[in-house]
Amino acid sequence: MKYIFVSRNITCLANYGEKPMKLWMFVFVLLSVPVAAMESCNLSDDSNGSVASKAVEDDFDWSFFSMLDELEVDWSELSKDQPVDEEGLWVIGLFKALMTHDDLNVAIKGLNALNFYYEEQIDPRDNKPVWNQIQAKELIEKAFHDDGLSVASLLLLRSLCEQDSEVMKCNTEELDEKLYDKDVENINSHLFALQDAADEDDFNLVIDIVRTMSESNHSRSYFPVSSSFSIAVEEYMNDHQRPEIIQDVFFHRAIYTIENPVDDLTLHAGLLAKVSMSEWFNIGPINPLIKTCNNEKLYEYCTKIANTLIENSNTNLVAIIGYDLAMQVAELNGNIQLAKDIGVKRESFQTYQECLLKNMSFTEAWELSLNPRYLNRFSLSKHEGEGLELAALFLYEELTEAGIQAHNPKSCGLRHINVRTD
């Protein structure tokens, strides 16, 4: 599996090739950590001094990490792969149970979550890897013959098939065709095919794919959990006795320690959010698009693609990629003023997200983020930005009711939900 991770020395999404530290709880709390606390990529090989490059240098926000310093977070502890304990075995059992579900859309989500969280872990009961490639491949091959797979499942499969393993090799051309049939208007449906064409140096095919992408009208890589998946998680909870404290479903102990058992409603919501988070980075390989658009002859196509990523994606990270791509294309064509104007809009977008996260500086917000009403904002929303705004409003209302002078997120200029601002 290929992911990005939060780090000052970041491997950017465009390179899309490093396994992250297990810092999922940051994204879980922040939702937009990949945007609000992540360095973007230098989008061209010779971008020294460019507007896009300077935006990369200037826009990194450390406010959240400063807040963690105040909480005396042990960063070295966060980066360790912890041994699988009783709690982890219970969660692994959930993911493996999901993999046997009759609905292969549910099964694929379980498979992806197991890979994301436990790929490198050892099961202490038999001293064998938790992640079994042969079992994974059997499920993937079964899914190939299912015509009822959703776009979300197909994107997960396409990513799983990119593992550097002979066992996990798949018929990716067939998967791409299924993606086109399901959602050809989705830019993300074409990213893996573009990567393959670029790897094969098939320039004509690259141009054809980029042309098709320029005609797409949206980018979708963020999908709410289905009712069948929610029910499957609930059934596992009902049938399997769980440890008294389920800590790492929510936070790493180095950040926040849960002192008391959570109720079933909270655990259910937390598990849905945990599984959803494992899918947030399944955008597709971006680097081939970035490199292809470093060609002034493709200005029209790449400008259209960048605008679609900015205006009609359902993840904040993809929108940021769109801004950076738009700046690169503008610079490449000598339109420095346009690149600067786009950079201003990008900064405004970043400021808006940081504004929504201000109330996370209150320690009370950590406990509130265990509330099912907060957790469900992320796993059930159709747009990451919508979930972020709803979560911010929930925190504000709860903190205010507790007598805390919190920041009103309505002042941030909400972009996805309509609320009164008076």
Secondary structure, 3 states (H helix, E strand, C coil): CCECCCCCCCCCCCCCCECCCCCHHHHHHHCCHHHHCCCCCCCCCCCCCCHHHHHHHHCCCCHHHHHHHHCCCCHHHHCCCCCCCHHHHHHHHHHHHHCCCCCHHHHHHHHHHHHHHHCCCEECCCCEECCCHHHHHHHHHHHHCCCCCCHHHHHHHHHHCCCCCCCCCCCHHHHHHHHHHHHCCEHHHHHHHHHHHHHCCCHHHHHHHHHHHHCCCEECCCCCCCHHHHHHHHHHHHHCCCCCCCCCCCCCCCCCCCCCCCCHHHHHHHHHHHHHHCCCCCCCCCHHHHHHCCCHHHHHHHHHHHHHHHHCECCHHHHHHHHHHHHHHHHHCCCHHHHHHHHHHHHHHHHHHHHHCHHHHCCHHHHHCCCHHHHHHHHCCCCHHHHHHHHHHHHHHHHHHCCCCCCCHHHHCCCCCCCCCC
